[in-house]
């Protein structure tokens, strides 16, 4: 299975510099960025697993990642 990576710099390449600035200057952004990264890695790990994972479990993780992504995007564009 081909796993698509969803790191924030890949999702918003035009905001790469802004991501770096906020990670170093905004504690809340940094915390949410780290949480987004952790959830993304969890999803990628679950998608790579040989053992099946329930659809609702994976769906909840993806919803959490999407909510974090939306929050981070708003912070990046304000």
C-alpha positions as CSV (number, residue, x, y, z in Angstrom):
1,X,0.0,0.0,0.0
2,X,1.3,3.4,-0.9
3,X,1.1,5.7,2.1
4,X,0.7,9.4,1.4
5,X,2.6,11.7,3.9
6,X,0.7,14.5,5.4
7,X,3.4,16.5,7.3
8,X,2.4,20.2,7.5
9,X,5.2,21.5,5.3
10,X,4.0,19.0,2.6
11,X,0.4,20.1,3.0
12,X,1.2,23.8,2.9
13,X,4.5,24.3,1.0
14,X,3.8,28.0,0.5
15,X,3.7,28.5,4.3
16,X,6.9,26.6,5.1
17,X,8.7,29.7,6.4
18,X,5.6,30.8,8.5
19,X,5.4,27.3,10.0
20,X,9.0,27.6,11.1
21,X,8.5,31.0,12.6
22,X,5.4,30.0,14.5
23,X,7.0,26.8,15.8
24,X,9.8,28.8,17.4
25,X,7.7,31.8,18.6
26,X,4.2,30.6,19.5
27,X,4.0,27.9,22.2
28,X,0.4,27.0,21.4
29,X,1.2,26.6,17.7
30,X,4.2,24.4,18.6
31,X,2.1,22.2,20.9
32,X,-0.6,21.7,18.2
33,X,2.0,21.2,15.5
34,X,3.6,18.4,17.6
35,X,0.1,16.9,18.2
36,X,-0.6,17.0,14.5
37,X,2.7,15.3,13.8
38,X,2.0,12.6,16.3
39,X,-1.5,11.9,15.0
40,X,-0.1,11.8,11.4
41,X,2.6,9.2,12.4
42,X,-0.1,7.2,14.2
43,X,-2.2,7.1,11.1
44,X,0.7,6.1,8.9
45,X,1.7,3.4,11.3
46,X,-1.9,2.0,11.4
47,X,-2.1,2.1,7.6
48,X,1.2,0.1,7.3
49,X,0.2,-2.5,9.9
50,X,-0.2,-6.1,8.8
51,X,-3.1,-6.5,11.2
52,X,-6.3,-4.8,10.2
53,X,-7.5,-1.8,12.2
54,X,-11.1,-1.0,12.5
55,X,-12.4,1.6,10.2
56,X,-14.0,3.7,13.0
57,X,-10.6,3.8,14.8
58,X,-8.8,5.0,11.7
59,X,-11.6,7.4,10.8
60,X,-11.4,9.0,14.3
61,X,-7.7,9.6,13.9
62,X,-8.2,11.1,10.5
63,X,-10.9,13.4,11.9
64,X,-8.6,14.5,14.7
65,X,-5.8,15.2,12.2
66,X,-8.2,17.3,10.0
67,X,-9.3,19.3,13.0
68,X,-5.7,20.0,13.9
69,X,-4.8,20.9,10.3
70,X,-7.7,23.4,10.2
71,X,-6.7,25.0,13.4
72,X,-3.0,25.2,12.4
73,X,-4.0,26.6,9.0
74,X,-6.0,29.4,10.6
75,X,-3.1,30.2,12.9
76,X,-0.8,30.3,9.9
77,X,-2.9,32.6,7.8
78,X,-3.9,35.1,10.5
